Every structure is written in structure tokens, then in C-alpha cells.
Amino acid sequence: MANEVKQPLAGLKVLDLSQIMAGPYCTMVLADLGAEVIKVEKPGSGDDSREMGPYVNGESTCFAQINRNKMGISLNLKHPDARNIVYDMVRWADVVVENYRVGVTRSLGLDYDTLSAINPRLVYCSISGYGQTGPYAGKGGFDLVAQGMTGIMSMTGEAGGRPLKSGIAIYDIGAGLTACYAILAACLHQRQTGEGQHIDISLAECGLPWFIWEAAAYFAEGTVPQATGSRHRVSAPYQAFQTGDGYIIIGAANQRTWEKLCADVLGRPEWITDPRFATNSDRMANIEVLESLLEAEFAKADAATWIQRCETAGVPCGPINDFGQAVNDPHYAARGMIQELDHPRLGRMKTIGIPTHFSHTPGLVRTAAPLHGQHTDEVLERFGVDAARRAQLREAGAIQ
């Protein structure tokens, strides 16, 4: 049986107090790798992502994509009886993940100081817009604002054009992934020493370490990166080119592949010794001319022809797919990157698979995202709350 497969995070217990994307993405990754995740949602509407369409049979497909492999309960965290239930769950948990605005968990009595007093082993991860300290700590944070603040929008798009965001919520996902590896590092420390700690993750910070080439240029010579379209900042030709029927990506990022592109793909060996293009630095200095010459050649055939020629010559190349083409690519199917599972309302649904492929302890897509409050009774009974008491809690508005 699939559920009998040993997973790398089997036995890790996670209490998920987060919502929308950054926190739930983090806990989904942990759950995919075998952690037991109990997700807490507020009564009424639940996680705010449940209000994001598209909908199938009244159920948010956005929520369903990012909350698989979790159990879901509904607690009114403003109610003292619900908080007491959370305290019992904290005694059980190895990890708590939350992404409230700074100060909210303290007002609810769910902050790190309070919960670590209950469980000193607790790894408590806070994901916020700007972090728990600093002059912006009290501000609400959003992916798009982080993209603007960190500079990525100023260097995305074509030169002289409007600033453009990334096509996906790159900072929300980035914060979730950053939280994942931070949590796992803290859990190693926890298991070695018995000591928990507070992890502070900021959307506005998580992406700064990704600016490797940009930081190299800025810190060395003060160069502020500008929008360059699809061009690479330090390698050429390494970008998108228009062919006779669409665009392709060419990755001739070193001298060997550049020479193969000229001689074996394009039939223009004279460019190898052309002083304008002799070295990568020369090609970068003359990128406008180089781009014009290359596109004139690529216009002579269709994308499929050029991709085939590049593959034969060993020049990195590929199509520019839309999302539909990407997820229907047979390579992803062969690698298990498109999974199917049964959801109680959505029916048979597809979801993106797990990109970490372990030889002995694979991740698994085991269960669909929970309906709102689906496991409330099951989980509360596990923590000693019997049916009579649950009825009282429902009447009092502490649970749903």
C-alpha cells in the first residue's frame, strides 16, 4: 500500500495556524514528505484562500491545490476554550507555523513566548511581510509589494518598459520554501539538544539572497541592474529568440556551446572569430548586434526545427510553453509531476506532483485538501474532547 511507504519526515508533528499561500505552501511541502499536519481554520469562511476561485461544486480549487495531505479543523482562536485546545495540541506538536501580522499572535495568546512555555521543544515559525523586528515590522506584507520593494520588478520586462511582476507569486512561494528549510534545520537542533526556537521569516527578505549576479555587480562597482527582457546579465547568447513561428530559448552560456551554435546549428562559423563575438565579454558588449544577427537566422525556420538542430549539436535549447503545454509535456508525466487524487467535492482532480525524488523515502500525495472543519471531531476526540464537550464548544462558538 502507498501509505505504508516510509517517508523522510514521518513522525514530525506540525500544527498549521497559517493561511493563504506562504505558510500553507510550507506545511504542504512538509506534509508531502510525511509530516503529520493539522491545519486550523477560523469558523465561517475558513482560510481566506477558500474565497479564491475558480470553484468546482462550490469548493475553491486554489485551496485544494495547496492544502493536500493535511487534516483540517475549525477553531475560533479568539475564544478561550479554543485556545486551550490549541495549548493541548502544542504539547503534542514539534512545529507550529503561523503567518499572522506581527503582534496578532500575542493578542491571541498564541505567540512564541506563550507556546514555548508550554512546550520548550517547540520549533515556532513566523512568516510575515517584513519580519518580527525592524521599522516595517508592523506592516502587512504581500507578494507583489515584496517584488516591488526588493527590486525584482525594476529588472523584469523589456528595457524602458513598465515594471513587471513575476508571472507567479514568487515571494510567497519563496517564503514558504525558506521556512521549510529553516524548520528542518531547527528540528535537527531540536532533536540533538531538546531545545526549540523561534524562526522569523520575511517575504521581503527571502528573495534577496537570490540576486547573486546582481549583488556581484552592485557591490563590486555600483551597477544597478536594469530590465533586460529575457537576456542574461552576464552570459550571451542566453535568452529567448524569435523563430519563424514562435520563440525558443537558447542557452549558449559558455564558449564551447557558442561555437557549436555558430558552426553546427546556424552554419555561421565565421562568427566564432568575429572580434565582436570572440569572447563572452565581447558578446555582452555587442549584444544588440548579436541579437539582431541571431534573430535574422532563426527567422529562417520554425521553432521545432531549431530545437532539433540544437539538440543534435548539444546546444541547450527549449520551447517557451504556456502552462497548459507545460503540464501536458510527456517528460513531466513520466516523472510523476502531475498527480491525480479524489476530493470529496471536487471529485477526481489533478495536482502538481512532488519535485523531490527520493530513492528510498519518497514524498507522497496521499489525501486531498480537507473540507472546512472536516476533521474537527476526529482531531478533538484524539485530544480528549468527547462528544458532549464538543457539542458545548459548538454551542459556545469555540469550534465549528
Solvent accessible surface area in square Angstrom, and as a share of the most:
residue,aa,sasa,rsa
1,M,179,0.80
2,A,66,0.51
3,N,109,0.56
4,E,134,0.60
5,V,59,0.34
6,K,151,0.64
7,Q,13,0.06
8,P,51,0.32
9,L,28,0.14
10,A,61,0.47
11,G,56,0.54
12,L,4,0.02
13,K,55,0.24
14,V,0,0.00
15,L,0,0.00
16,D,0,0.00
17,L,7,0.04
18,S,2,0.01
19,Q,55,0.24
20,I,58,0.30
21,M,61,0.27
22,A,5,0.04
23,G,0,0.00
24,P,0,0.00
25,Y,48,0.18
26,C,0,0.00
27,T,0,0.00
28,M,14,0.06
29,V,32,0.19
30,L,1,0.00
31,A,0,0.00
32,D,5,0.02
33,L,18,0.09
34,G,14,0.13
35,A,0,0.00
36,E,57,0.26
37,V,2,0.01
38,I,0,0.00
39,K,0,0.00
40,V,10,0.06
41,E,6,0.03
42,K,88,0.37
43,P,43,0.27
44,G,56,0.53
45,S,47,0.30
46,G,0,0.00
47,D,3,0.01
48,D,49,0.26
49,S,4,0.03
50,R,29,0.11
51,E,111,0.50
52,M,84,0.37
53,G,35,0.34
54,P,99,0.62
55,Y,108,0.41
56,V,66,0.38
57,N,114,0.59
58,G,65,0.62
59,E,8,0.04
60,S,4,0.03
61,T,28,0.16
62,C,49,0.29
63,F,2,0.01
64,A,3,0.02
65,Q,70,0.31
66,I,15,0.08
67,N,0,0.00
68,R,9,0.03
69,N,7,0.04
70,K,5,0.02
71,M,40,0.18
72,G,0,0.00
73,I,0,0.00
74,S,0,0.00
75,L,0,0.00
76,N,45,0.23
77,L,18,0.09
78,K,161,0.68
79,H,38,0.17
80,P,76,0.48
81,D,39,0.20
82,A,0,0.00
83,R,55,0.20
84,N,81,0.42
85,I,10,0.05
86,V,0,0.00
87,Y,41,0.16
88,D,59,0.31
89,M,0,0.00
90,V,0,0.00
91,R,143,0.52
92,W,42,0.15
93,A,1,0.01
94,D,10,0.05
95,V,0,0.00
96,V,0,0.00
97,V,0,0.00
98,E,5,0.02
99,N,37,0.19
100,Y,61,0.23
101,R,135,0.49
102,V,43,0.25
103,G,42,0.41
104,V,51,0.29
105,T,14,0.08
106,R,151,0.55
107,S,93,0.60
108,L,21,0.10
109,G,18,0.18
110,L,0,0.00
111,D,10,0.05
112,Y,47,0.18
113,D,87,0.45
114,T,47,0.27
115,L,0,0.00
116,S,20,0.13
117,A,84,0.65
118,I,46,0.23
119,N,14,0.07
120,P,94,0.59
121,R,92,0.34
122,L,0,0.00
123,V,0,0.00
124,Y,2,0.01
125,C,0,0.00
126,S,1,0.01
127,I,2,0.01
128,S,10,0.06
129,G,8,0.07
130,Y,26,0.10
131,G,4,0.04
132,Q,50,0.22
133,T,107,0.62
134,G,50,0.48
135,P,133,0.84
136,Y,93,0.35
137,A,13,0.10
138,G,51,0.49
139,K,108,0.46
140,G,24,0.23
141,G,25,0.24
142,F,137,0.57
143,D,17,0.09
144,L,92,0.46
145,V,74,0.43
146,A,4,0.03
147,Q,0,0.00
148,G,40,0.39
149,M,97,0.43
150,T,21,0.12
151,G,20,0.19
152,I,29,0.15
153,M,36,0.16
154,S,67,0.43
155,M,21,0.09
156,T,43,0.25
157,G,12,0.12
158,E,123,0.55
159,A,82,0.63
160,G,90,0.86
161,G,49,0.47
162,R,201,0.74
163,P,89,0.56
164,L,90,0.45
165,K,107,0.45
166,S,22,0.14
167,G,76,0.73
168,I,117,0.59
169,A,30,0.23
170,I,45,0.23
171,Y,0,0.00
172,D,23,0.12
173,I,37,0.19
174,G,3,0.03
175,A,0,0.00
176,G,0,0.00
177,L,81,0.40
178,T,22,0.13
179,A,0,0.00
180,C,10,0.06
181,Y,147,0.56
182,A,21,0.16
183,I,0,0.00
184,L,57,0.29
185,A,60,0.46
186,A,5,0.04
187,C,8,0.05
188,L,117,0.58
189,H,63,0.28
190,Q,1,0.00
191,R,142,0.52
192,Q,141,0.63
193,T,83,0.48
194,G,35,0.33
195,E,96,0.43
196,G,8,0.08
197,Q,71,0.31
198,H,69,0.31
199,I,19,0.10
200,D,64,0.33
201,I,14,0.07
202,S,3,0.02
203,L,10,0.05
204,A,8,0.06
205,E,100,0.45
206,C,11,0.06
207,G,0,0.00
208,L,93,0.46
209,P,89,0.56
210,W,110,0.39
211,F,25,0.10
212,I,105,0.53
213,W,133,0.47
214,E,27,0.12
215,A,35,0.27
216,A,59,0.46
217,A,34,0.26
218,Y,109,0.41
219,F,166,0.69
220,A,86,0.67
221,E,130,0.58
222,G,45,0.43
223,T,61,0.36
224,V,91,0.52
225,P,25,0.16
226,Q,113,0.50
227,A,16,0.12
228,T,42,0.24
229,G,28,0.27
230,S,58,0.38
231,R,61,0.22
232,H,45,0.20
233,R,59,0.22
234,V,69,0.40
235,S,18,0.11
236,A,0,0.00
237,P,0,0.00
238,Y,94,0.36
239,Q,8,0.04
240,A,17,0.13
241,F,0,0.00
242,Q,87,0.39
243,T,7,0.04
244,G,51,0.49
245,D,100,0.52
246,G,25,0.24
247,Y,114,0.43
248,I,0,0.00
249,I,68,0.35
250,I,0,0.00
251,G,8,0.08
252,A,0,0.00
253,A,42,0.33
254,N,72,0.37
255,Q,68,0.30
256,R,144,0.53
257,T,6,0.04
258,W,0,0.00
259,E,63,0.28
260,K,58,0.25
261,L,0,0.00
262,C,0,0.00
263,A,44,0.34
264,D,94,0.49
265,V,5,0.03
266,L,16,0.08
267,G,48,0.46
268,R,76,0.28
269,P,74,0.47
270,E,86,0.38
271,W,9,0.03
272,I,41,0.21
273,T,111,0.65
274,D,25,0.13
275,P,109,0.69
276,R,100,0.37
277,F,0,0.00
278,A,34,0.26
279,T,68,0.39
280,N,48,0.25
281,S,83,0.53
282,D,42,0.22
283,R,0,0.00
284,M,55,0.25
285,A,85,0.66
286,N,45,0.23
287,I,24,0.12
288,E,113,0.51
289,V,64,0.37
290,L,0,0.00
291,E,42,0.19
292,S,74,0.48
293,L,57,0.28
294,L,0,0.00
295,E,52,0.23
296,A,60,0.47
297,E,15,0.07
298,F,0,0.00
299,A,60,0.46
300,K,145,0.61
301,A,22,0.17
302,D,58,0.30
303,A,18,0.14
304,A,72,0.56
305,T,48,0.28
306,W,8,0.03
307,I,29,0.15
308,Q,109,0.49
309,R,107,0.39
310,C,0,0.00
311,E,107,0.48
312,T,111,0.65
313,A,18,0.14
314,G,42,0.40
315,V,3,0.02
316,P,73,0.46
317,C,29,0.18
318,G,14,0.14
319,P,76,0.48
320,I,90,0.46
321,N,61,0.31
322,D,87,0.45
323,F,144,0.60
324,G,37,0.36
325,Q,102,0.45
326,A,26,0.20
327,V,39,0.22
328,N,115,0.59
329,D,43,0.22
330,P,106,0.66
331,H,112,0.50
332,Y,93,0.35
333,A,68,0.53
334,A,91,0.70
335,R,122,0.45
336,G,28,0.27
337,M,31,0.14
338,I,46,0.23
339,Q,61,0.27
340,E,83,0.37
341,L,15,0.07
342,D,97,0.50
343,H,8,0.03
344,P,86,0.54
345,R,118,0.43
346,L,20,0.10
347,G,32,0.31
348,R,147,0.54
349,M,22,0.10
350,K,121,0.51
351,T,6,0.04
352,I,79,0.40
353,G,3,0.03
354,I,20,0.10
355,P,100,0.63
356,T,65,0.38
357,H,97,0.43
358,F,83,0.35
359,S,103,0.67
360,H,156,0.70
361,T,29,0.17
362,P,43,0.27
363,G,13,0.13
364,L,33,0.17
365,V,27,0.16
366,R,71,0.26
367,T,71,0.41
368,A,15,0.12
369,A,2,0.01
370,P,1,0.01
371,L,34,0.17
372,H,46,0.21
373,G,15,0.15
374,Q,89,0.40
375,H,30,0.13
376,T,1,0.00
377,D,57,0.30
378,E,101,0.45
379,V,1,0.00
380,L,0,0.00
381,E,110,0.49
382,R,117,0.43
383,F,39,0.16
384,G,69,0.67
385,V,18,0.10
386,D,84,0.44
387,A,65,0.51
388,A,69,0.54
389,R,94,0.34
390,R,25,0.09
391,A,60,0.47
392,Q,103,0.46
393,L,4,0.02
394,R,96,0.35
395,E,153,0.69
396,A,57,0.44
397,G,33,0.32
398,A,0,0.00
399,I,6,0.03
400,Q,82,0.37
